[in-house]
Each structure stands twice: as C-alpha cells, then as structure tokens.
Amino acid sequence: MAASVWKGHLTFGLVSFPIRLFSAARSETISFNLLHKDDHSRIKQMVYCQAEDKPVPRSELVKGYEYEKDHYVEIDDEDIKKVAPKTAKVMEILEFVKSDQVDPIYLESSYYMAPDEGGEKPYALLFQALRESSYYALAKVAMHNREHIIILRPGPKGILSHTMYYQDEIRQVEEFRTDTSLVKEKELAMAKMLISSLEADFEPQKYHDTYRDNLRKMIEDKIEGKKVVATPETHVAPVIDIMEALKRSLAEKRKPAQAATAIAEESVEEEAPKKRTRKSQAG
C-alpha cells in the first residue's frame, strides 16, 4: 500500500480508533527543463535586487509581507514556527451534516481513510452509519503546518475524506447567476430530450487527457527525428437560433439509430427473394 500522509486517531463522542490517510488523487503533468539553446546545458536562475541592480546570494534573502504599497514587515522562519500548528495525532469529528447540504465546491484534496491495526470494527461501524443515514462528518485536524476541516463521506468501499475550503476561500462572483425566465417551455423540453439522448453511466475510465497523450507522442516523434504533425482544430459553429441548434443536435444523435434500422430492413428484403427463389426451384 502507498505511504500514508497522516496517521492518528479519529474521535467522536467517547469513540476513538486509529486511522491512516492515503492520497486518493493527483494530477499528472509532463514537465520540462529550461536549457541553454546552444549546448542544452541546464540553466541556473539568478535572484536579482532591483534597488542595487545586482544579483544577490540566497543567504541574504528574507520573507516580507507587504502591509501597504512598498512597505514590508520582515517575517523569519522562527516567527512562522511559533504560530503554525503542530501536526496533531487526533482528528476530532465536530458534527454530522446532511450530505445534500455540502456543495462540492468546498471539496479540496481527496484522501482514502483506512483503519489502522485494531480500528477495523469501529471504522466499519462509522462507515455503515454514514452510508445508511446519508450524513457526512465534519472533523478538524492539524497537519502539514495548517489546520484543516475534513469532510468524511462514505465511498463504495470505505470512508473518503476531503480537506475543505474555508468560506473566505470560495470566490463570490456577483455576475455568476442565471435568469431562468429566459427559458421557453419548448426549448426546455427539447433540451431534456437531448440530455436523454446523451444519457450514459458514469465511466471515468473512458476519458483521457488527449493533450497529454499528444504531448507524449510529439516528444517521442522528436526523439526519433520524425516530423511533428499539428493536431486538427475542432470547429464550433456559433449558436444563432437555440431551438434550431437543439433540433439539429437531436437529428445528429438519431442518425446512427436510423442507419442501423435501414441496414436491418435491407437485410430482411435480401432474405425474402432468396426464399422465393428456393420455392420456385422446388416447383
């Protein structure tokens, strides 16, 4: 199993049991190094002082917080250590909330929560209780020099946990609102039909980062000395009449089904003459 990112005890009420957190997801990217074009050697970035107009060694650098324009207060590592929370060994459940009240926008990083030795039974009890009650747990823990609120929710096989964005970290955008009075009944009915025609089970394995795939292929082609071919662009037509666009979308979705029906009908027509031919030969 992967290395745990945190281990300790989960507590609620008088119940306490040992758990571990494992990272559940991470982004995959392709990274590049900056090189000197002439000889492909790695470059070193210099730290430059604007006031003295010269490079300075990193030993002369300090942290500063700009409290007003061009005015800074110096903060050193010891100052930060004094106020930073030490990694705690206890994750305390504060309350339980209805799952439908938790907006996914608050979910930050995801972790698998697994029981440590001796905690299997209380873990299973909490998992089953969360699953049957449709509640999430809100817990508090200090880790990685920060205090986190953790959302615990039942997954398919166990408890999943997510660090939560605080309210002041969620961007409130006044322009982000929807005027539903603009929607007409016929357009809504047509949009629902289009949604129904595109209905499918959620299968995340079907989807891939095509840009990353294309980037890998481009790198391999460059290594092998092949010519790099540009990826064709997708043409998106402007929407002028939304009703007409919905009708065309539905028509495009129906084409494969209509083609399959036509092929089936042709097969039936071909079979019928063969049967008649056999009868005439028998006569």
TABEL-V932873 format. One record per pair of residues at least 4 apart in sequence whose C-alpha atoms are under 6 Angstrom apart, sorted by sequence separation. I is the first residue (numbers start at 0). GAP is how many residues later the second one is. If there is no record, write none. Layout:
I/GAP  I/GAP
//
This chain:
10/4  35/4  48/4  79/4  114/4  118/4  128/4  129/4  141/4  153/4  154/4  164/4  209/4  221/4  10/5  34/5  35/5  48/5  65/5  66/5  114/5  129/5  141/5  153/5  154/5  220/5  9/6  34/6  47/6  48/6  65/6  140/6  141/6  152/6  9/7  34/7  47/7  64/7  140/7  152/7  8/8  34/8  46/8  47/8  63/8  64/8  139/8  151/8  8/9  46/9  63/9  139/9  151/9  7/10  8/10  63/10  138/10  139/10  150/10  7/11  62/11  63/11  138/11  150/11  6/12  62/12  137/12  149/12  6/13  137/13  149/13  5/14  136/14  148/14  149/14  5/15  136/15  148/15  4/16  135/16  3/17  4/17  135/17  3/18  130/23  126/27  98/35  98/36  97/37  98/37  96/38  96/39  95/40  95/41  94/42  94/43  93/44  92/45  93/45  92/46  112/46  91/47  112/47  91/48  111/48  90/49  110/49  90/50  110/50  109/51  109/52  108/53  87/54  108/54  86/55  106/55  107/55  86/56  107/56  193/56  106/57  105/58  105/59  84/60  83/61  84/61  9/80  7/81  8/81  9/81  10/81  11/81  7/82  9/82  23/86  23/87  22/88  23/88  21/89  20/90  21/90  20/91  20/92  19/93  19/94  18/95  18/96  18/97  17/98  17/101  16/102
//
